[in-house]
């Protein structure tokens, strides 16, 4: 585990470095509060910090306050190293956000025990963060395909529509439906159908931009959101995704399964304020036309006439 030591005394820094390295820590050193604060702002900031109380630029308690104001997802356990022993001083240090303190000259065994307690807290906090992220993943992602679930993709659509209106930019949407998917389930079983769904989502995702989004809207139906896409842009993106799906069949247990999908595309013009349902309705109508025209194709319908008719 990486640990930061900050002390303006070169002798004390060398002593701490030698001691901590002997215990297996990767040591990052700072000679004043400014260097300590800089080290604790990096992406790979140490999870443990031993800060001298009195340092140039920022004192140990001042660095504590700055760290706690960050409210980072990862926790930094801070131990103050001080010659102060009055109760009021200790209360000040702990009130600034320090987790513990040790007085100079420090006892090595006491320091080791206190850092061991700090490691337990840091490890526990990491486990809690991982558990929280796992719960968030379960709540927002489709359990089979790992793309966004229906609630999440609709939430993303709402946000992108607000941004499109605010920035006066286009917003493309696609409704995607796998062709003859029921026949795959009926003929080869639902396990084969699951394999097809996962493979199709992977292929579509690989052909999308990093800031595009796709979510499972229904059983074999998907909703894709394409920021900044007008009619030509939405058509080009949809056609690229369609070709990625049909380029190769899906193989499952020695069986070759040809797959294709129908795409309905629409685009929200700049400065137009409508509901997500109205925009989805436009793409859905385009999808139905693609199916009626023989499937495995892309059809675009402008959103304005459909939005106007739905309002009427």
Residue frames relative to the residue before (quaternion, step in Angstrom):
aa qw qx qy qz dx dy dz
X 1.0000 0.0000 0.0000 0.0000 0.00 0.00 0.00
X 0.4245 -0.6975 0.5192 0.2525 3.57 -1.05 0.86
X 0.0488 -0.7910 0.6099 -0.0051 3.55 -1.07 0.81
X 0.2876 -0.7474 0.5770 0.1602 3.55 -1.01 0.87
X 0.0560 -0.7525 0.6536 0.0586 3.54 -1.04 0.81
X 0.0376 -0.7974 0.6021 -0.0157 3.56 -0.90 0.96
X 0.2542 0.7360 -0.5846 0.2277 3.54 -0.62 1.18
X 0.4019 -0.7355 0.4884 0.2429 3.58 -0.90 0.87
X 0.5956 0.5395 -0.3726 0.4641 3.59 1.27 0.00
X 0.4024 -0.7247 0.4997 0.2515 3.64 -0.57 1.08
X 0.6281 0.5403 -0.3414 0.4438 3.59 1.01 -0.75
X 0.6785 0.4790 -0.2945 0.4726 3.58 0.89 -0.92
X 0.6280 0.5315 -0.3440 0.4525 3.59 1.00 -0.76
X 0.6706 0.4895 -0.3113 0.4623 3.61 0.87 -0.90
X 0.6360 0.5258 -0.3303 0.4582 3.57 1.01 -0.77
X 0.6736 0.4784 -0.2968 0.4788 3.58 0.91 -0.90
X 0.6261 0.5436 -0.3399 0.4439 3.60 0.95 -0.85
X 0.6867 0.4838 -0.2882 0.4598 3.57 0.79 -1.02
X 0.6628 0.5109 -0.3085 0.4523 3.57 0.93 -0.88
X 0.7207 0.4542 -0.2569 0.4564 3.58 0.77 -1.04
X 0.6340 0.5112 -0.3379 0.4718 3.59 1.00 -0.71
X 0.6205 0.5405 -0.3358 0.4583 3.57 1.10 -0.66
X 0.6874 0.4465 -0.2747 0.5025 3.59 1.18 -0.51
X 0.6276 -0.5883 0.3217 0.3956 3.58 1.27 0.13
X 0.4864 0.6605 -0.4470 0.3568 3.60 1.20 0.20
X 0.3480 -0.6572 0.6163 0.2591 3.55 -1.30 0.48
X 0.1918 -0.8476 0.4918 0.0542 3.56 -0.33 1.29
X 0.1195 -0.7324 0.6673 0.0631 3.53 -1.10 0.91
X 0.1756 -0.8237 0.5354 0.0633 3.60 -0.69 1.09
X 0.0466 -0.7630 0.6442 0.0240 3.53 -1.22 0.68
X 0.3505 -0.7709 0.5007 0.1792 3.56 -0.98 0.86
X 0.7927 0.0952 -0.0941 0.5948 3.60 1.25 -0.06
X 0.7192 -0.4629 0.3065 0.4178 3.54 -1.32 0.11
X 0.6113 0.5582 -0.3524 0.4365 3.58 1.08 -0.64
X 0.6694 0.4783 -0.2982 0.4840 3.60 0.92 -0.86
X 0.6261 0.5365 -0.3349 0.4560 3.57 1.04 -0.76
X 0.6666 0.4993 -0.2990 0.4658 3.58 0.90 -0.92
X 0.6335 0.5258 -0.3282 0.4630 3.60 1.01 -0.78
X 0.6674 0.5056 -0.3035 0.4548 3.60 0.93 -0.89
X 0.7039 0.4686 -0.2651 0.4632 3.58 1.06 -0.72
X 0.6280 0.5204 -0.3446 0.4648 3.59 1.28 0.02
X 0.5293 0.6489 -0.4100 0.3616 3.59 1.21 -0.21
X 0.6528 -0.5320 0.3709 0.3914 3.56 -1.26 0.44
X 0.7601 0.2989 -0.1720 0.5507 3.57 1.08 -0.73
X 0.1057 0.8338 -0.5326 0.0993 3.58 1.01 0.83
X 0.5528 -0.6105 0.4411 0.3565 3.61 -1.00 0.74
X 0.4613 -0.6920 0.4905 0.2605 3.56 -1.11 0.71
X 0.7388 0.2861 -0.1840 0.5818 3.58 1.26 -0.39
X 0.0171 -0.7970 0.6037 0.0009 3.56 -1.09 0.71
X 0.1290 -0.7418 0.6540 0.0731 3.55 -1.06 0.90
X 0.0336 -0.8348 0.5473 -0.0493 3.56 -0.37 1.29
X 0.4092 -0.6683 0.5619 0.2648 3.54 -0.99 0.88
X 0.5391 -0.6410 0.4374 0.3273 3.57 -1.02 0.75
X 0.7854 0.2478 -0.1151 0.5555 3.60 0.77 -1.08
X 0.2016 0.7561 -0.5947 0.1841 3.57 -0.54 1.25
X 0.5821 -0.5603 0.4459 0.3852 3.60 -1.23 0.39
X 0.7970 0.2910 -0.2682 0.4563 3.56 -1.36 0.51
X 0.7806 -0.1047 0.1052 0.6071 3.58 0.46 -1.25
X 0.3788 -0.6874 0.5627 0.2595 3.57 -1.01 0.75
X 0.7065 -0.4438 0.3350 0.4378 3.54 -1.30 0.18
X 0.6838 0.4685 -0.3012 0.4713 3.65 0.81 -0.91
X 0.6281 0.5290 -0.3455 0.4542 3.62 1.04 -0.65
X 0.6278 0.5065 -0.3344 0.4873 3.58 1.03 -0.73
X 0.6048 0.5592 -0.3474 0.4482 3.60 1.02 -0.78
X 0.6730 0.4990 -0.3017 0.4550 3.56 0.85 -0.96
X 0.6484 0.5190 -0.3191 0.4566 3.59 0.96 -0.84
X 0.6534 0.5141 -0.3116 0.4601 3.58 0.95 -0.87
X 0.6940 0.4765 -0.2897 0.4555 3.60 0.84 -0.92
X 0.6182 0.5432 -0.3496 0.4479 3.59 1.14 -0.52
X 0.5642 0.6216 -0.3784 0.3900 3.58 1.21 -0.47
X 0.1079 -0.8237 0.5395 0.1368 3.57 1.01 -0.86
X 0.1331 0.8080 -0.5531 0.1533 3.56 0.83 1.06
X 0.5895 -0.5699 0.4307 0.3771 3.55 -1.22 0.49
X 0.7153 0.3793 -0.2381 0.5364 3.59 1.02 -0.79
X 0.3848 -0.7494 0.5004 0.1998 3.55 -0.97 0.88
X 0.2098 -0.7446 0.6202 0.1301 3.56 -1.17 0.73
X 0.2400 -0.7652 0.5847 0.1222 3.56 -0.67 1.15
X 0.1056 -0.8325 0.5439 0.0008 3.58 -0.58 1.20
X 0.1117 -0.7693 0.6287 0.0211 3.52 -0.90 1.08
X 0.2517 -0.7707 0.5684 0.1400 3.58 -0.73 1.05
X 0.2052 -0.7515 0.6191 0.0996 3.52 -1.01 0.94
X 0.1366 0.8396 -0.4991 0.1652 3.57 -0.36 1.21
X 0.3826 -0.6778 0.5732 0.2563 3.51 -1.30 0.46
X 0.5231 0.6278 -0.4061 0.4090 3.58 1.32 -0.10
X 0.0398 -0.8219 0.5683 0.0030 3.56 -0.91 0.84
X 0.4640 0.6700 -0.4600 0.3524 3.58 1.24 0.07
X 0.6047 -0.5925 0.3889 0.3634 3.54 -1.05 0.78
X 0.6456 0.5345 -0.3315 0.4331 3.59 0.93 -0.86
X 0.6434 0.5207 -0.3225 0.4593 3.57 1.03 -0.77
X 0.6614 0.5044 -0.3070 0.4625 3.56 0.92 -0.89
X 0.6275 0.5267 -0.3319 0.4676 3.57 1.01 -0.81
X 0.6347 0.5327 -0.3260 0.4551 3.60 1.00 -0.82
X 0.6815 0.4986 -0.2900 0.4504 3.58 0.87 -0.96
X 0.6858 0.4654 -0.2903 0.4783 3.57 0.89 -0.89
X 0.6360 0.5323 -0.3250 0.4545 3.55 1.10 -0.71
X 0.6308 0.5377 -0.3300 0.4518 3.59 1.16 -0.50
X 0.6646 -0.5187 0.3040 0.4437 3.58 1.25 -0.21
X 0.4370 0.6767 -0.4813 0.3456 3.59 1.23 0.15
X 0.4171 -0.7102 0.5123 0.2433 3.56 -1.13 0.66
X 0.7909 -0.0504 0.0721 0.6056 3.56 1.10 -0.66
X 0.1843 -0.7667 0.5999 0.1352 3.57 -1.29 0.08
X 0.0859 -0.7567 0.6445 0.0685 3.52 -1.32 0.37
X 0.3754 -0.7619 0.4906 0.1946 3.56 -0.88 0.94
X 0.4328 -0.6619 0.5517 0.2650 3.54 -1.25 0.61
X 0.5499 -0.2491 -0.7964 0.0371 1.50 -2.01 1.50
X 0.4202 -0.7477 0.4558 0.2380 3.58 -0.78 1.00
X 0.3986 -0.6663 0.5800 0.2464 3.48 -1.29 0.58
X 0.4977 -0.6953 0.4247 0.2976 3.60 -0.71 1.04
X 0.6610 0.5045 -0.3219 0.4527 3.58 0.92 -0.83
X 0.6421 0.5097 -0.3279 0.4695 3.59 1.00 -0.76
X 0.6433 0.5168 -0.3251 0.4619 3.58 0.95 -0.84
X 0.6533 0.5237 -0.3174 0.4451 3.58 0.92 -0.90
X 0.6630 0.5039 -0.3053 0.4618 3.59 0.94 -0.90
X 0.6782 0.4922 -0.3012 0.4550 3.58 0.89 -0.90
X 0.6555 0.4872 -0.3158 0.4829 3.59 1.03 -0.70
X 0.5989 0.5501 -0.3608 0.4566 3.58 1.09 -0.63
X 0.6360 0.5082 -0.3220 0.4833 3.59 1.05 -0.77
X 0.6375 0.5327 -0.3215 0.4544 3.55 1.04 -0.77
X 0.6355 0.5255 -0.3279 0.4609 3.57 1.00 -0.81
X 0.6329 0.5279 -0.3419 0.4515 3.58 0.98 -0.77
X 0.6573 0.5031 -0.3119 0.4664 3.58 0.97 -0.83
X 0.6529 0.5080 -0.3141 0.4659 3.59 0.93 -0.88
X 0.6618 0.5013 -0.3111 0.4626 3.60 0.93 -0.87
X 0.6468 0.5120 -0.3201 0.4659 3.58 0.98 -0.82
X 0.6543 0.5078 -0.3194 0.4605 3.57 0.94 -0.82
X 0.6267 0.5290 -0.3321 0.4661 3.60 1.05 -0.73
X 0.6442 0.5110 -0.3189 0.4714 3.57 1.00 -0.78
X 0.6479 0.5153 -0.3183 0.4619 3.59 1.00 -0.78
X 0.6388 0.5134 -0.3242 0.4725 3.58 1.01 -0.81
X 0.6509 0.5135 -0.3158 0.4614 3.59 0.96 -0.86
X 0.6512 0.5087 -0.3119 0.4689 3.57 1.00 -0.83
X 0.6406 0.5191 -0.3226 0.4648 3.58 1.00 -0.81
X 0.6622 0.4989 -0.3090 0.4659 3.59 0.96 -0.84
X 0.6254 0.5303 -0.3361 0.4633 3.59 1.06 -0.72
X 0.6535 0.4989 -0.3086 0.4783 3.58 1.00 -0.81
X 0.6402 0.5147 -0.3264 0.4676 3.57 1.00 -0.79
X 0.6263 0.5347 -0.3270 0.4635 3.56 1.04 -0.80
X 0.6648 0.5024 -0.3035 0.4621 3.57 0.92 -0.88
X 0.6988 0.4929 -0.2726 0.4409 3.57 1.00 -0.83
X 0.7829 0.3603 -0.1712 0.4775 3.60 1.08 -0.63
X 0.7347 0.4076 -0.2322 0.4900 3.61 1.15 -0.45
X 0.5222 -0.5973 0.5063 0.3378 3.53 -1.23 0.57
X 0.4909 -0.7161 0.4107 0.2783 3.56 -0.71 1.08
X 0.6975 0.4633 -0.2831 0.4677 3.61 1.07 -0.61
X 0.8209 0.2982 -0.1349 0.4680 3.57 0.56 -1.17
X 0.3392 -0.7723 0.4579 0.2808 3.61 1.31 -0.38
X 0.4763 0.5798 -0.5011 0.4312 3.59 1.14 0.49
X 0.7146 -0.4243 0.2967 0.4705 3.62 -1.23 0.02
X 0.4110 -0.6772 0.5354 0.2927 3.58 -1.10 0.59
X 0.7511 -0.4182 0.2516 0.4446 3.59 -1.28 0.17
X 0.6737 0.5007 -0.3102 0.4462 3.60 0.80 -0.96
X 0.6897 0.4925 -0.2875 0.4462 3.58 0.91 -0.90
X 0.6746 0.4793 -0.3209 0.4606 3.61 0.89 -0.82
X 0.6285 0.5130 -0.3437 0.4729 3.60 1.09 -0.58
X 0.6186 0.5258 -0.3376 0.4763 3.57 1.08 -0.67
X 0.6462 0.5069 -0.3131 0.4769 3.58 0.99 -0.84
X 0.6268 0.5378 -0.3362 0.4527 3.59 0.99 -0.82
X 0.6487 0.5210 -0.3186 0.4542 3.58 0.93 -0.88
X 0.6605 0.5041 -0.3065 0.4644 3.58 0.95 -0.88
X 0.6856 0.4843 -0.2907 0.4592 3.59 0.90 -0.93
X 0.6233 0.5225 -0.3481 0.4662 3.59 1.08 -0.61
X 0.6261 0.5210 -0.3338 0.4745 3.59 1.02 -0.75
X 0.6749 0.4840 -0.2991 0.4699 3.57 0.94 -0.87
X 0.6166 0.5471 -0.3413 0.4518 3.59 1.03 -0.78
X 0.6688 0.4858 -0.2970 0.4780 3.58 0.96 -0.86
X 0.6765 0.5102 -0.2909 0.4444 3.56 0.94 -0.92
X 0.7710 0.3512 -0.1761 0.5013 3.58 0.93 -0.92
X 0.3538 -0.7592 0.4698 0.2789 3.57 1.37 -0.03
X 0.4369 0.6621 -0.4755 0.3802 3.54 0.76 1.14
X 0.5811 -0.5729 0.4461 0.3674 3.57 -1.27 0.39
X 0.0801 -0.7617 0.6379 0.0802 3.54 -1.31 0.35
X 0.1887 -0.8000 0.5630 0.0860 3.55 -0.62 1.15
X 0.0726 -0.7760 0.6247 0.0474 3.55 -1.15 0.69
X 0.1320 -0.7780 0.6111 0.0625 3.55 -1.14 0.73
X 0.1498 -0.7144 0.6714 0.1277 3.52 -1.16 0.73
X 0.0970 -0.8136 0.5731 -0.0160 3.55 -0.71 1.15
X 0.0003 0.7961 -0.6046 0.0271 3.57 -0.89 0.95
X 0.4092 -0.7115 0.5112 0.2551 3.60 -0.78 1.00
X 0.4312 -0.7216 0.4881 0.2347 3.54 -0.91 0.95
X 0.8664 0.0193 -0.0377 0.4975 3.56 -1.05 0.92
X 0.2049 0.8151 -0.5207 0.1500 3.58 1.01 0.73
X 0.6014 0.5700 -0.3635 0.4257 3.60 1.03 -0.69
X 0.6261 0.5396 -0.3405 0.4482 3.58 1.05 -0.73
X 0.6215 0.5293 -0.3491 0.4601 3.60 1.05 -0.67
X 0.6620 0.4962 -0.3040 0.4724 3.58 0.91 -0.90
X 0.6965 0.4863 -0.2820 0.4459 3.59 0.86 -0.96
X 0.7277 0.4417 -0.2430 0.4651 3.59 0.99 -0.81
X 0.8281 0.2387 -0.0836 0.5003 3.57 0.83 -1.01
X 0.5894 -0.5969 0.3633 0.4054 3.57 1.24 -0.11
X 0.6334 -0.5750 0.3754 0.3568 3.54 -1.25 0.49
X 0.5687 0.5741 -0.3992 0.4332 3.60 1.12 -0.46
X 0.6437 0.4999 -0.3155 0.4861 3.56 1.00 -0.82
X 0.6322 0.5339 -0.3279 0.4558 3.57 1.02 -0.80
X 0.6406 0.5189 -0.3239 0.4642 3.59 1.01 -0.78
X 0.6268 0.5339 -0.3325 0.4598 3.58 1.01 -0.81
X 0.6507 0.5162 -0.3091 0.4632 3.57 0.97 -0.88
X 0.6522 0.5208 -0.3199 0.4484 3.60 0.89 -0.89
X 0.6803 0.4880 -0.2976 0.4587 3.57 0.85 -0.93
X 0.6646 0.5059 -0.3058 0.4571 3.58 0.95 -0.85
X 0.6517 0.5189 -0.3149 0.4547 3.57 0.95 -0.87
X 0.6509 0.5032 -0.3190 0.4705 3.60 0.93 -0.84
X 0.6375 0.5241 -0.3314 0.4573 3.57 0.98 -0.80
X 0.6726 0.4920 -0.3001 0.4642 3.60 0.93 -0.86
X 0.6571 0.4933 -0.3237 0.4692 3.59 0.91 -0.80
X 0.6579 0.5237 -0.3115 0.4425 3.56 0.91 -0.90
X 0.6575 0.5235 -0.3088 0.4453 3.58 1.01 -0.81
X 0.7186 0.4273 -0.2506 0.4880 3.59 1.15 -0.51
X 0.5901 0.5667 -0.3637 0.4453 3.60 1.30 0.14
X 0.5594 -0.5802 0.4697 0.3603 3.55 -1.30 0.32
X 0.6569 -0.5432 0.3470 0.3912 3.58 -1.18 0.48
X 0.7428 0.3930 -0.2263 0.4925 3.61 1.08 -0.61
X 0.4757 0.6074 -0.4668 0.4323 3.59 1.25 0.32
X 0.1961 -0.7766 0.5869 0.1180 3.58 -1.24 0.37
X 0.0393 -0.7778 0.6265 0.0307 3.53 -1.19 0.64
X 0.0109 -0.8070 0.5896 -0.0297 3.54 -1.00 0.86
X 0.5089 -0.6308 0.4913 0.3190 3.52 -1.24 0.51
X 0.2393 -0.8146 0.5203 0.0923 3.55 -0.43 1.28
X 0.7777 -0.0476 0.0570 0.6243 3.54 1.14 -0.75
X 0.8320 -0.2058 0.1348 0.4973 3.59 -1.18 -0.39
X 0.8033 -0.0376 0.0563 0.5918 3.58 0.56 -1.19
X 0.5405 0.6056 -0.3865 0.4378 3.54 1.22 0.53
X 0.1014 -0.8105 0.5769 -0.0005 3.56 -0.94 0.98
X 0.2428 -0.7421 0.6099 0.1354 3.53 -1.24 0.64
X 0.0860 -0.7941 0.6013 0.0208 3.57 -0.79 1.06
X 0.1918 -0.7772 0.5950 0.0712 3.55 -1.03 0.88
X 0.0800 -0.8229 0.5614 -0.0347 3.55 -0.70 1.19
X 0.2287 -0.8010 0.5370 0.1332 3.63 -0.01 1.21
X 0.8320 0.2514 -0.1875 0.4577 3.54 -1.08 0.80
X 0.5865 0.6124 -0.3599 0.3891 3.62 1.24 0.03
X 0.2100 -0.7331 0.6354 0.1215 3.56 -0.87 1.03
X 0.7942 -0.3037 0.1910 0.4905 3.61 -1.21 -0.26
X 0.6894 0.4469 -0.3193 0.4723 3.69 0.69 -0.87
X 0.6558 0.5197 -0.3247 0.4410 3.59 0.94 -0.80
X 0.6636 0.4960 -0.3070 0.4684 3.58 0.92 -0.88
X 0.6476 0.5158 -0.3205 0.4603 3.59 0.98 -0.82
X 0.6619 0.5081 -0.3122 0.4541 3.60 0.90 -0.88
X 0.6640 0.4988 -0.3067 0.4650 3.58 0.92 -0.89
X 0.6659 0.5060 -0.3058 0.4551 3.57 0.91 -0.90
X 0.6634 0.5025 -0.3116 0.4586 3.57 0.94 -0.85
X 0.6311 0.5202 -0.3372 0.4662 3.60 1.03 -0.71
X 0.6559 0.4968 -0.3079 0.4777 3.59 1.00 -0.79
X 0.6364 0.5294 -0.3327 0.4518 3.58 0.99 -0.82
X 0.6756 0.4896 -0.2961 0.4650 3.57 0.91 -0.89
X 0.6156 0.5406 -0.3516 0.4530 3.59 1.05 -0.66
X 0.6532 0.5130 -0.3168 0.4580 3.59 1.06 -0.70
X 0.7672 0.3871 -0.2104 0.4661 3.61 0.80 -1.00
X 0.4413 0.7320 -0.4494 0.2597 3.60 1.21 -0.29
X 0.8059 0.0212 0.0196 0.5913 3.58 0.97 -0.84
X 0.4825 -0.6424 0.4948 0.3311 3.60 -1.04 0.63
X 0.4479 -0.6510 0.5341 0.3005 3.54 -1.29 0.29
X 0.2195 -0.7799 0.5744 0.1167 3.57 -0.85 0.99
X 0.0646 0.7820 -0.6162 0.0683 3.55 -1.00 0.90
X 0.8430 -0.1315 0.0307 0.5207 3.54 -0.62 1.24
X 0.7546 -0.4117 0.1970 0.4715 3.52 0.88 1.03
X 0.6221 0.5153 -0.3446 0.4784 3.59 1.27 -0.04
X 0.2829 -0.7506 0.5773 0.1523 3.56 -0.94 0.96
X 0.1002 -0.8152 0.5704 0.0017 3.55 -0.64 1.18
X 0.2600 -0.7571 0.5740 0.1722 3.62 -0.44 1.12
X 0.0561 -0.8054 0.5900 0.0115 3.58 -0.91 0.85
X 0.0541 0.7609 -0.6459 0.0291 3.52 -1.22 0.62
X 0.1824 -0.7827 0.5863 0.1019 3.55 -1.26 0.22
X 0.3340 -0.7032 0.5921 0.2080 3.53 -1.27 0.55
X 0.1812 -0.7995 0.5700 0.0548 3.54 -1.01 0.91
X 0.0966 -0.7450 0.6565 0.0679 3.52 -1.05 0.88
X 0.0801 -0.8251 0.5592 -0.0056 3.55 -0.68 1.14
X 0.0623 0.7576 -0.6494 0.0200 3.51 -1.24 0.59
X 0.2022 -0.7764 0.5863 0.1119 3.55 -1.30 0.22
X 0.3338 -0.7216 0.5750 0.1933 3.53 -1.05 0.85
X 0.3694 -0.7443 0.5061 0.2310 3.63 -0.65 1.05
X 0.6420 -0.5306 0.3774 0.4047 3.60 -1.21 0.41
X 0.8434 0.2425 -0.1678 0.4491 3.54 -1.10 0.74
X 0.5626 0.5875 -0.3963 0.4257 3.61 1.25 0.13
X 0.1650 -0.7909 0.5850 0.0705 3.57 -0.85 0.99
X 0.1618 0.7591 -0.6103 0.1584 3.56 -0.56 1.24
X 0.5771 -0.5641 0.4437 0.3897 3.56 -1.27 0.01
X 0.6219 -0.5287 0.4037 0.4132 3.61 -1.16 0.39
X 0.6230 0.5578 -0.3456 0.4257 3.59 1.01 -0.76
X 0.6509 0.5177 -0.3178 0.4554 3.57 1.01 -0.77
X 0.6647 0.4899 -0.3067 0.4734 3.58 0.97 -0.79
X 0.6350 0.5089 -0.3260 0.4812 3.58 1.01 -0.78
X 0.6045 0.5696 -0.3498 0.4333 3.58 1.04 -0.78
X 0.6457 0.5198 -0.3241 0.4560 3.60 0.97 -0.83
X 0.6828 0.4674 -0.2877 0.4821 3.60 0.89 -0.92
X 0.6287 0.5453 -0.3324 0.4437 3.59 1.06 -0.73
X 0.6372 0.5108 -0.3291 0.4742 3.58 1.00 -0.78
X 0.6339 0.5167 -0.3299 0.4716 3.58 1.01 -0.75
X 0.6266 0.5379 -0.3333 0.4548 3.59 1.04 -0.77
X 0.6571 0.5025 -0.3188 0.4626 3.59 0.92 -0.84
X 0.6240 0.5200 -0.3452 0.4702 3.59 1.04 -0.66
X 0.6305 0.5327 -0.3341 0.4550 3.59 0.98 -0.81
X 0.6517 0.5022 -0.3166 0.4721 3.59 1.00 -0.77
X 0.6763 0.4952 -0.3011 0.4547 3.57 0.90 -0.90
X 0.6787 0.4880 -0.2876 0.4675 3.59 1.15 -0.56
X 0.7278 -0.4569 0.2347 0.4545 3.60 1.24 0.16
X 0.4732 -0.7009 0.4133 0.3377 3.61 1.32 0.12
X 0.7886 0.3226 -0.2567 0.4563 3.54 -1.43 0.04
X 0.6258 0.4869 -0.3574 0.4936 3.55 0.82 1.03
X 0.3853 -0.6895 0.5617 0.2462 3.54 -1.35 0.20
X 0.0357 -0.7729 0.6335 0.0025 3.56 -0.95 0.93
X 0.1758 -0.7758 0.5995 0.0883 3.55 -0.97 0.92
X 0.0252 -0.7546 0.6552 0.0246 3.54 -1.10 0.80
X 0.4307 -0.6863 0.5083 0.2918 3.61 -0.82 0.89
X 0.5034 -0.6958 0.4298 0.2788 3.54 -0.97 0.82
X 0.5732 0.6538 -0.3869 0.3071 3.60 1.03 -0.69
X 0.7006 0.4550 -0.3168 0.4492 3.68 0.70 -0.90
X 0.6687 0.4975 -0.3086 0.4584 3.59 0.95 -0.84
X 0.6249 0.5242 -0.3351 0.4716 3.57 1.05 -0.76
X 0.6638 0.5086 -0.3076 0.4540 3.57 0.93 -0.90
X 0.6739 0.4920 -0.3010 0.4617 3.61 0.93 -0.91
X 0.6498 0.5070 -0.3325 0.4584 3.59 0.99 -0.72
X 0.6178 0.5297 -0.3464 0.4665 3.59 1.09 -0.68
X 0.6619 0.5117 -0.3055 0.4547 3.57 0.99 -0.89
